[in-house]
Amino acid sequence: MRRREFIIGLGFATPWPIAAANAQPDVRALRGQILLMQAEGIADRLAQFIKEIQNEVGWTTQLPSTGGYSIEQRRFDALRLLRQTPAVTELSLLDAEGKEFYKASRLAMDVIGSGTDYSREAKFTETVAKKIYYGPVYLRRESEPYMTLGLAGTRTDAGASVIELNLGLLSEIVQQIKVGNGGVAYVLDGEGRVIAHPDSVVRKSLRDLSSLAHVQEARTSRSAGSARIARDMNDQKVVAAYARVAGPGWLVVVELPISEWT
């Protein structure tokens, strides 16, 4: 087990070896390191989650959008993807001109040959230009956060594969992490909105925390941030650490009540 994974599981669940020296700088430094490693460990898990989704969808970008591959074969492959990857709720296949020729969904009937033109939309233009597109997080039917993810292969005639991704699993991951007795871990999108949190009310409102000082610092930093004293969303004093998720650029924030720090 890697050290970072061990720290995630350990958290602050076990008694500190120098209980009488809570306020000593070296003990606080150790706690700060644990907070930081928890944030980095969660960020690693989320990056791996996104990478696995990309791998599952990636093979669809290697097929030509027209000719040599029937709709029935496309349907079979789409059903297999939806079965193997529960977080994917919808797959839309766009041809080289940005027009949709097939869509499979868990929530609606398949659509064949709609011809809907997405050639001017970011989910096509950004995907083709950068080979990958991380769309903004949004709420679907005031439920869980979702994100549009676009992938394009090396073939110029393959077009793009665009999925709608349920981000509910992110909250399941952060809920597994014990941060002291009253601490919390959560995830922010690039705009500073909460997209994963143990509290479903916070998560399902995409609460904007961009005005918090430690969030502002995290959004402008390119690397993980060492533990610092801050104010949380309820204006309570906490010690916070953060780490960035490779790929979509989300932020993992871990906060410990100041009462458990001093």
N, C-alpha and C positions, 0 to 999 in steps of 0.2 A: 504493500500500500504506500502510495506517495505521501510525503510529509504533509502536503497541503490537504489531501483528502483526510488524513488522520486528524488534522486540526479542525476540519469542518465537523467531523463526528464528535470530537471532544468538546468543542465550544468552551463554555464555562461550567460544564455540568459537574466536574469533579472539584473537590476542595483544593484551594490553593496551598502549596507546600509551605508558604510562609504567611500563614493567616494573620499573625500578629503584626505584620509589617505592611498592611494594606496600602498605606500612604507613601511608602518608600518609592523613590523614582524608578529603581530597577524593576520593581514589581509592576508598576504602571506601564513601564516600557514593554514588559513581557505581555501584558494584556493588550497593549496596542498592537503588538506584532500578531497576536492571535486574531484580533479583529481584522487586521489587514489580510491575513492569510485566509480567513473565512470569506471575505469579500472576493479575493482572487480565486478561491476554490469554486465558489458559486459561479463566477464569471466563466471559469473553464468549463463547467458543466453546461452552461447555457450555450456557449460557443460550440461545444460538441453536439448538442441538440440540433442547432441550426445546420451544422456540417452534415449530420446524418440525414436531415431532410433534403439538403442539396444533393447528396449522393443518391437518394432514392428517386429524386425527380430528374437528375442529370441525364440519365440514359435516354429520356424522351427527347432531349435536344440533339441527339445524334441521328435522328431519323428525318428524312426529307418530308416536307409538309405536303407535297403532292407527288403522286405516282409511286407505284411499287409497294404501297402499304395501305391496306384497305381500312375503311372505317370500323369494320368488325374487329380487326386486329387492334385498332386504336382503343375501342371500347374495352376489349379484354385487358389490355395493358393498363388502362385507366382504373378499371375495377380492381385490378391487382394492387395498384398503387394505393388506392383508398383503403383497401383491406389491410395492407401491410403498414400503413402510416396513418394512424388515427387522427393525428393533428391536422392533416390535410383535409379540408372540407370541400375544396373545389379545384379542379384542374381545367385550365383554358389553354387550348393550343392555337397559336397565331401563326399564319404563314409568313413568308418573307416580306410581304407588303403590309403586315400588321393587321390582317383581317382574320377574325376568328373562324375556324372551320370545324372545331369540335370542342364541346364543353361537357365535363362530367361533374356531378355534384352529389353530395350526401343529402342535400336539402331540396332538390328539385329534379325534374326529369332531365335526361341528357338532351343536349341541343346539337344538332348536326347541320353544318353549312349555314350558319346564321349570317356570315359575311360582315358582322359588326366590325366597323373600322376603328382600330385603336392605334393607327399609325402615328398620330400626333400626341398620344398620351405617354406619360413617363414610363408606365409599365411595359411599353414596347420600346420607345426610343432609348431609355436609359439601359434597359436590358440588353439590347443589341449593341449599344456603344461600349458598355462596361462588362458585358457577359453576365452580370448579376445585378439585381435591383432589389433593394430593401425599401418597401413602401412605408408610408406613415402608418402608425398604429391607429386603429379605429374600433369602435364598439359596434357589434352587430346585434340589432334588436335589443339594445341595452343589456346585453349579456356579457360574455367574456371578451377580452381584447383580441383583435385579429390583426394580421399584417399581410399585405400582398408581397409575394416573393416571386421575382422573375429570373429565369435562367435562359441563357442562350449558349449554343455550342459553337464549334468552329466551322461547321458547314454553313455556307451563305444561304442555302436553300432550306434550312431547317426552321427558320422563324424563331419563335420563342415559346417557352412553356411558362405559364403564369399560374401560381397557386394562391389560394386563400388559406392562411395558416392560423389555426386556433392556438392562442398563446396561453391557454389555461394551464398547461403543464408547467409553465414557469412558476406559477404560484405554488404548485405542488412541490417543486424543488425547494423554494425558499422556506416553505412551512416545515421542511424536514430539519432545518438548521436551528439549533438551540443557541441563542445569544444571551448568555447569563440567565438570570431569572425573569427579567422583564424587558430584555432587548428585542430587537426586530431586524430582519433583513428584508429588503425589497428591491425592486428593479424599476429604473426609469428609462423612458425612451429618450431620443436625442433632443426633445423639446423640454425635458424635465418633468414629464407626466408619469405618474405611477402606472405601470402596466403589470406588475406582479407584487402581491402583498398578502400577508396572512388574513387581513381584514377584507372581506369581499366588497364591503361598501366603498372602501377606498379604491380598490382595484377597478370596480365596475363604474366608477365615476371618472376614471383617468385623472385623478386629482393632480393639479399643477403645483409642483414644489419648486419651480424654477427660481422663486424669489428667496429661497433659503440660502444662506451664505455658503454652506459647505456644498450645496448642489451647484451653485454658481462656480465655485472653485473646481469642482469635479468636471463640469461641462467644458471648461477652458483648458483643462490639463490633459496631456496625452498619455500620462502614466497613472498608476495606482497612487492613492494618496495615503500618507501615514495618518494615524489616528489624531484627531483634533477635537477640541471642545466646541460644541455647536448647539443650536436650538432646533428641535424637531418640528414636525408639522403642527404639534399641539403647544408649541412654544415652551416645551420642557427642555431642561439642560441635559445634553447627552454627550457621549464621546462617539464620534463617527469616523468610519474609514470607508473607502470606496475603491472600486476597480472597474475597468472598462471591459465590455464584452467584445471580443474580436468579431468582426463582420458587420453586424448591424449598428455597432457603436453605442449600444445601451450601457447604462451604468448600474452597477450593483452597489447598494449602500447598506452598511451594517451599523446599527446604532445601539449603544449600551447606556442605560441610565447612569447619570453622574454619581448616583448613590452607590452604584456597584463598582465604581472606578476609584473613589477616594477612600 
